Amino acid sequence: MELTIFNGETEDLVQLLTGNEWPYHADLEVDANAVRKAIKKGYYADRRETFWIIEAGEKMGILIINDINDTIPLFDIRLAAKARGKGLGVKALKWLQNYLFGEKSKIRIEGYTRADNIAMRKSFTKAGFVKEGYLRNAWENADGTISDTVLYGAIYEDWKAELVTPIKMNEVPY
């Protein structure tokens, strides 16, 4: 697997986003014209870095790093349906840590996912992220429903030492 920078390949991105369903994102389906408009307005570049996730020469997904200038950026990963369940999510998350901690000198990475997105939660854990929070009724879906959200984090110190430090999830304040 490799990641390469998105360079405005509009129709490739339109095909990826409209040719797949996104059951754990706010919108299950994406409108092609909305994608084209977002590209034109700079959505995938302004304060963001967007990368193609490529496997065997084929664009299988995207990774968008939001607020790239912040010390603690957020991100979004979208894998094509045919790429899911093959370990690409874990590889992309490990690449993300190497990139943000190793090249961009970030101190922390946060990722949120719906509580029912078991595949993504497993990917976070396998990539060395720590479950740091469970947020009730915190994910608004396009159909008006509300889902619980799970927060995962990775920190520079763990990445550098190649370890995962547990958090004090059940600590009682004094």
N, C-alpha and C positions, 0 to 999 in steps of 0.2 A: 504494500500500500504506500502511496505517496500523496502529498498534498501540494498543490500548486495554486498560486494566487489567481483569483478571479479577475479577468481582464475585460469585462464587459461582454462576454459571450452570451448575448441576450437570448437567442433561441435555444441554446443548450440549457440555460437556466429555466426558461419557460417550460421546456419539455420535462425537465426533472420535477419541477414543482407542480405542474398540471397533470403529469402522467402518473402520479402516485397519490394515494390517500395518506393523510397525516392524522391518524386517529388520536394521537396524544398532543396535538397542537390545537390552538384555539379554533382555527378553521380546518375542517376535515379536508376540504378541497380548496384549491387556489385558482383564482381567475387569471388567465393569461394576460389580459390587458392591464390588470393591476401590477403584475410582475414587470411588464415592459415600462409602465409608468414609474414604478419604484426605481428601476435601473436608471432611467432617464433623469430622475430627480436626485440621483446619487445615493440612494438608500444603502446600497451594498458597499459604499466607499466612505461616505462622510462619517467620521469618528468611528469607523468600523474597518476591519480587514476581513475579507471573505476569501475562502480557499475551497477549491475543488477537492473532494476525496476521490482519489483515482485508484482503481484496482485492475490489474491486467490491462492497462491502457484505456479503461473505460471510466467515464465520470459516473460515480456511484452515489455521490452525495455532496453536500456542502457543509462547511463549518464557518459560522459567522462569529467573529469576536466583536462584541459591542463595547462601546466606550473604551476603545483601545488606548487612549491617553490616560485613563484612570489607573490608579495603583492597583485596583481590584476590579478587573474586567469581568463581564458576564459573557456568555456565549450561547449559541444555538447550533445544534447538529441535526441535520436531516439526511437520512439514508434512504435511497430508493428501496422499494419493497423487495426487489430481488437481491439486495445487498444485506438485508437484515438477518440477524441470527448467524452471522459468519465471522464475528469477532472484529469487524471494522470499527464499531463504536469504541471498543476498548483501545484499539490501535490509535484512533483519532484522539481520544482523551489523553493517551500517553504522549502523542505528538504535541498536543496542545500544551501540556505541562513543560515539555522540553523547550518549546518555542517561547512561551510566556515567561517561564522562570529563567531559562538559559540565555535567551537572546534579548528579551524585553525587560528583564529585571523587575518583574512583578513580584509582589509579596504573597498574593493569595488569588485563587480562582474560585468562583462560586458558580454552581449550576443548580437549576431548579427543574423538577420534573413532576408530572402528575403522579400521585401515589399508586395508581393502577398501572403505570408504565413499568412493569416488572423488568423487561429487557434492559431498559435504560438504567434502572436502579442497580441491576447486576453489573452492567458495564461500568458504572461509577465505582462500585466496590472493587471490581477486578483491576481497575486502573489506578487504585490507590487513593481514591477520594474517600472522605469520611462522612457518614451521615451525621449531619449537625442539627437538623431540625425537621419537625413534622408540623406543617401548618394546616390547620383545619379550615375548610371552605375558603381557600386562598387562590384558586385557579378558576377564572371565569372562562367558560366555553362559549363559542359562537351561538350555540343553540339555547343559551340562557341558563344552562345547568352550571353548577358549581362543583368542583372537585377539590380534594385535599392535595397538598403539594409537599414534596420532600426536598429539603435543601441538602446539597452535598458541597463539601469544600476540600480544597487541596492547598497546602501552604508550602512556601519556599523551603523552610527548614526541613520538612519531611522529604521533599523532592531531593534536596542536596544530600541528605543522609541516607536516602533510599530506604525509608521506613514509613510506617503509618502510626501516628500517635492517636490513641483513643481520646475521646473528649469526656467531660464530666456531665453526661446527659442527665443523670438523675440526682445531681448535686442539689442539696437543699440549702437555700440561703439562710444565713444566721439572723 
